Amino acid sequence: MIVTTEKLTKRYGDRAVVDGVSLSVRRGEVYGFLGPNGAGKTTTIRMLLGLVRPTAGSARVLGEPPGTPGALRRVGSLIEGPGFYPYLSGRDNLRVHAARRGVAGTHVEAVLEQVDLAGAAHEKFRRYSLGMKQRLGVAAALLGRPELLILDEPTNGLDPAGMADMRDLVRALAARGQTVLLSSHLLGEVEEVCDRVGVISRGRLVAENTVEQLRGDTVLLVRADPIEKAHVLIEGSSVHGDVLHVRQTDAGSLVRTLVRADVDVREVRPLRRTLEEVFFEMTGAA
Amino acid sequence: MGSGVLGSGVLGSGVLGSVKAELLRLWKWPATWVLIGVWLVMTLTFGYVFNYLALNGGADTRDLSQQQLISAMQPENVGAAVVRGLPMFGGAIILVLAALAVGSGYGWGTWKTTLTAGPRRVSAMAGTLGALGIIVVVLVALTFVVDLGAAVAVASAEGWEWSLPGLGALEALGASLLIAAMWTAFGVFLGVVTRGPALAVGLGLMWAIVTENLLRGVGALLGPVESLTEVLPGGSAGNLAGAVGGSGAPGVLTNLGGTTAAVFLAGYVVVFLGAATLLKVRRDLV
């Protein structure tokens, strides 16, 4: 495990912002940290980076306590938007960051290329668009080729093309063996790039699994006439209005059974729960 | 992978890397040079331009006051010219610079970027203090050079016999650095406590220019308050400046011995920086 937390808790007064979160991120995976706004994602991440001290519980990042130089130098992060000096150029901001990380300045040009900002690297940070600022933040996170990347809402402010680029970048990083912890409230984003997902709601981790397992079994939707006869013929089916939901995946045998019994089959298609549906179920959001 | 890059590309880590990063960003910060420029213009204007105009204001008799003016502008007295401006106006400018340098990082989110880059919090803070220290040394050195240039120009124009400052100027320069260090530490403390530039600058200016002067006014009525004002930050600075010959400027006092004033100033430096560092290390960065 590259990140583990054990009953990690942060309270402000009586209010538990993060409440007993135990999660684990495996080496080489893209872990989606999913939750509505205010669910406790960023506070959890801040605790993993040592910016916020837990009220209770513990965490290990790359085998070390959060916030220690040994851990931080192997982690690249972008938390709640990039924090850079507005009067410096993008390149100079990265040079400053590289000096702090103890990374050679030559790496600055490489990460600028990686996030497609080399052409605008001489411009002042304050003149950057929101998307450019976000990409500079990712570039800073990539400095020193960290083993673990923690990206909190990295697609904030990006246009659709920028979001697609970011997803490609995350996939490319994962392909290179880097572990990525990607926090987001964008379900499609998480569904597309993440191997495993942790769902946090009101400070509590309500689920942690692969996307496939979170979605659960595939259900077949069957539209047939007469519906009652079909329902009787197919074991384990349930009637939902004028269609049946069948918890099995062998559509061929199902159709043969119905046709042999003189039932007209009008439609058979897999009905998969989207991550969005699972998410709403778990978080109670709507 | 990550450790390899870090291992081969290390330019310096911990404090040294932090000092380098902070110097890079402070050196390229327009506010640094605007404030230093304002200070140099002030010291030239009040130390030489007005004195020169007063000296050549039409009176043809050289009374004691004129002798004082001439003495104040002599190149050999440049050390005193540097130190006399620092207890109040120069100190206020240095305080503003330090408060802005530290406080702005909260609004820009750069403290977050700094503390997740790898250095320990103490190292990050030491980097900021080290870089500010270098900037303050540059400021005092520039003041000395500019004042010396102005003094030589005036002496040459007036046809005075003049000589370069002797080793005695080192005492005044040392006192200048200690006074500047105290105001820097005060600004850093306010920046950390208020977690922003605006309140830190406002409170600092109010203290340096208004509060201590008001207390001195009250001190004329109440003995204990008068004694207290001598050892407050501005009072200590003024007394040290007075002890090394920097008389004749607002804020300069001659009621305490130089050693006593220097001890109080050193105490303030330790207390302000100690408290600021402790807060920085202990407090959550949210």
Interface residues (C-beta under 8 A of the other chain):
Chain A: R46 L49 G50 L51 V52 R53 G67 T68 P69 L72 R73 R74 V75 S77 I79 E80 G81 P82 G83 F84 Y85 P86 Y87 L88 D92 R95 V96 H97 A98 A99 R100 R101 G102 V103 A104 G105 T106 H107 A140 G144 R145 P146 E147 R176 G177 Q178
Chain B: M1 G2 S3 G4 V5 L6 S8 G9 V10 L11 G12 S13 G14 G17 S18 K20 A21 L24 R25 K28 W29 P30 W108 G109 T110 W111 K112 T113 T114 L115 T116 A117 G118 P119 R120 S123 A124 G127 D284 L285 V286
